[in-house]
Amino acid sequence: MTELERSLVQLGRELDYPPTPDLAAGVRARLQAPRRRRLAVLPPAGLRRALALALVALLVLAGGVFAAVPSVRDAVLEFFGLQGATVERREQLPAAPEPRPLQLGDPMTLDDASRVLGFTPLVPADPGRPDSVFVRRDIPGGELSLAYRPRPGLPEAASTGLGLLVSEFRGDLVPEYVGKLAPETTRIERLRLGGERAIWIEGTPHLFFYRRPDGLDTQRDLRLAANVLLLERGDVLVRLEGGFGRERALEIARSLGPS
């Protein structure tokens, strides 16, 4: 089931439908009554609300279609999506922002992070426990970041200054939280890892940004990113970023497990 279908199902659960009236008796009474000027009758309040919500559902459906079809998007050549992330291949990208320090949230221990997050953190057995742990709490369920210093097998990435950056959050609660804009020369590959969907992005640096739940402008969050593996693990979206290649990223991803 797609994110759009999930949204429509949830909306359907919230529709306040009134009980079905006895239509046959009403029709017979009208046919037998003398003809007179008919007055417009408004539907009950509950039905009006249901109709309004149904209209919203149609608008959401239309918006989802226009967002997903490349031919009607603004200069988008390809569109890829996971639960929690979208990747767009574009003819032109916004200007690359000036490098600035990463905004990963509050530093804390992995044990403390486990207590405040809305999911169980996943830590890669390879390369092991992180050098630093950060948590952002401005999205539902929170976002975990695990930072690893450069070392053999994890070369320093110019985008982060780290050997590996692992980010995790509840993709089911924020379905399009992470956005990526990639040029035509960037390699984008759909994968399956342990039966679950993944996307590998490699080559020309692409732009990475957050879609804030409060609807604020995301352009200020743009930054260049190195090679990235996005993967779904149940309700959690995991993002691995670094200067390593595809096979090394898959090795790290396969070693992910509960902390």
C-alpha positions in Angstrom: 0.0 0.0 0.0 1.4 3.4 -1.0 1.6 6.4 1.3 -1.3 8.0 -0.6 -3.4 4.9 -0.1 -2.6 4.8 3.6 -3.6 8.5 3.9 -6.9 7.9 2.2 -7.7 4.8 4.3 -7.0 6.9 7.5 -9.2 9.7 6.2 -12.0 7.2 5.5 -11.9 6.0 9.1 -12.5 9.6 10.2 -15.6 10.3 8.0 -18.7 10.8 10.1 -21.4 9.1 8.1 -25.0 9.4 9.4 -27.2 6.2 9.5 -28.8 5.3 6.2 -32.4 6.7 6.1 -35.5 4.8 4.9 -35.3 6.0 1.3 -38.2 3.9 0.0 -40.8 5.3 2.3 -39.7 8.9 1.6 -39.9 8.3 -2.2 -43.5 6.9 -2.0 -44.7 9.8 0.1 -43.3 12.3 -2.4 -44.9 10.5 -5.4 -48.3 10.5 -3.6 -48.2 14.1 -2.4 -49.6 16.9 -4.6 -47.0 18.7 -6.7 -45.8 21.9 -5.0 -42.8 24.2 -5.2 -39.8 22.3 -3.9 -37.5 24.0 -1.4 -33.8 23.3 -1.3 -33.0 21.1 1.7 -29.5 21.0 3.1 -28.1 17.6 4.1 -27.5 17.0 7.9 -24.4 18.5 9.4 -22.7 15.1 9.7 -23.3 14.4 6.0 -22.0 17.9 5.0 -18.8 17.1 7.0 -18.5 13.8 5.3 -18.9 15.4 1.8 -16.3 18.0 2.7 -13.8 15.4 3.8 -14.5 13.4 0.7 -13.7 16.4 -1.4 -10.4 16.9 0.6 -9.6 13.2 -0.2 -10.1 13.8 -3.9 -7.8 16.9 -3.7 -5.2 14.8 -1.9 -5.5 12.1 -4.5 -5.1 14.7 -7.3 -2.1 16.3 -5.5 -0.5 12.9 -5.1 -0.8 12.1 -8.7 0.7 15.4 -9.8 3.5 14.9 -7.3 4.3 11.4 -8.5 4.2 11.7 -12.3 7.4 13.0 -13.7 5.8 14.6 -16.8 3.8 17.0 -14.6 6.6 17.8 -12.1 8.8 20.9 -12.5 11.9 19.7 -14.4 11.9 16.3 -12.6 13.3 13.4 -14.8 12.7 10.5 -12.3 11.1 10.1 -9.0 11.9 7.5 -6.3 10.2 7.0 -3.0 10.5 5.1 0.3 8.5 5.3 3.5 10.1 8.5 4.9 12.2 9.7 1.9 11.9 10.8 -1.7 14.6 11.1 -4.3 14.2 13.3 -7.4 16.5 13.3 -10.4 16.3 16.8 -11.9 17.7 18.6 -15.0 18.8 21.5 -12.8 19.5 21.7 -9.1 19.4 24.8 -6.8 22.7 26.4 -6.1 24.8 24.4 -3.7 24.8 26.0 -0.3 28.0 27.0 1.6 29.3 24.2 3.9 28.2 24.6 7.5 28.3 22.4 10.7 25.9 19.5 10.8 22.8 20.0 12.9 22.2 16.6 14.4 20.4 17.5 17.6 21.3 16.9 21.2 24.3 14.7 22.2 23.5 11.8 24.5 24.4 8.2 25.2 22.9 5.4 23.2 21.0 4.2 26.3 19.5 7.6 26.8 18.5 7.8 23.2 16.8 4.4 23.5 14.6 5.8 26.2 13.5 9.0 24.4 13.0 7.7 20.9 9.8 6.2 19.6 11.6 3.2 18.2 14.4 0.8 19.0 17.7 2.2 17.7 19.6 0.1 15.1 23.3 0.0 15.4 25.6 -1.6 12.8 27.8 -4.4 14.2 30.2 -3.3 11.5 31.8 -0.9 12.5 30.3 -1.2 16.0 29.3 1.3 18.6 29.4 4.9 17.3 31.8 7.6 18.4 28.9 10.1 19.0 25.1 9.8 19.4 22.6 12.6 18.7 18.8 12.9 18.9 16.5 15.4 17.3 13.0 15.6 18.9 11.3 18.0 16.5 9.6 15.2 14.5 7.2 12.5 15.7 9.2 9.6 17.2 12.5 11.6 17.1 15.5 11.2 14.8 18.7 9.3 15.8 22.1 10.1 14.3 25.2 7.9 14.9 28.5 9.5 14.0 31.7 7.5 13.2 35.1 9.0 12.7 37.1 8.1 9.6 39.0 4.9 9.7 40.1 2.0 7.4 37.1 1.1 5.3 35.3 4.4 6.2 37.1 7.2 4.3 36.3 10.8 5.3 33.4 12.2 3.4 33.7 15.8 2.4 30.0 16.4 3.0 30.2 15.5 6.7 33.8 15.2 7.7 32.9 11.7 9.1 33.6 8.2 8.0 29.9 7.2 8.4 26.8 9.0 9.4 23.7 6.8 10.2 20.3 8.5 10.6 17.1 6.8 11.7 13.5 7.9 12.2 10.0 6.6 12.0 9.2 6.7 8.3 5.5 5.8 8.9 5.0 8.9 11.0 6.8 11.4 8.7 6.4 9.8 5.2 8.4 12.4 3.2 10.7 13.8 5.9 14.0 13.4 4.0 14.3 14.8 0.5 17.1 14.3 -2.1 17.7 16.2 -5.3 20.1 14.5 -7.7 21.5 15.6 -11.1 21.4 13.4 -14.2 25.0 12.2 -13.6 24.2 10.7 -10.2 23.7 6.9 -10.1 20.3 6.0 -8.4 19.6 2.3 -8.0 16.5 0.5 -6.4 17.5 -2.4 -4.3 16.0 -5.1 -2.1 17.8 -5.8 1.2 16.5 -8.6 3.4 13.2 -8.4 1.4 12.8 -4.7 2.2 13.2 -1.8 -0.2 16.3 0.3 -0.5 17.8 3.0 -2.7 21.5 3.5 -3.4 22.7 7.0 -4.5 26.3 7.3 -5.8 28.5 9.6 -7.8 28.0 13.3 -8.3 27.2 14.9 -5.0 23.4 15.5 -4.5 21.4 17.8 -2.3 19.9 16.7 0.9 17.2 18.4 2.9 14.5 17.9 5.5 10.8 18.6 4.9 9.9 20.1 8.3 6.6 18.8 9.9 5.7 22.4 10.7 5.7 23.4 7.0 8.6 25.9 7.2 10.8 26.6 4.2 13.3 23.7 3.8 15.7 25.5 1.5 17.8 26.6 4.5 18.3 22.9 5.3 19.9 22.1 1.9 23.4 20.6 2.0 25.6 18.5 -0.2 25.6 14.8 0.5 28.1 12.0 -0.3 27.1 8.5 -1.3 24.0 7.4 0.5 22.1 4.1 1.1 18.4 4.6 2.1 16.6 1.5 3.4 13.4 0.5 5.2 13.6 -1.6 8.3 10.0 -2.1 9.3 8.6 1.3 10.2 12.1 2.8 10.5 13.9 4.6 7.6 17.7 4.2 7.9 20.1 6.5 6.0 23.8 5.6 5.7 26.1 8.4 4.3 29.8 8.2 3.6 32.6 8.2 1.1 32.5 4.4 0.7 31.0 2.4 -2.2 27.9 0.3 -2.7 29.2 -3.0 -1.5 30.6 -1.5 1.7 27.3 0.3 2.3 25.5 -3.1 1.9 27.9 -4.7 4.4 27.1 -2.1 7.0 23.4 -2.3 6.3 23.3 -6.1 6.7 25.0 -5.8 10.1 22.3 -3.5 11.5 20.6 -4.7 14.7 18.9 -3.5 17.9 21.2 -1.7 20.2 
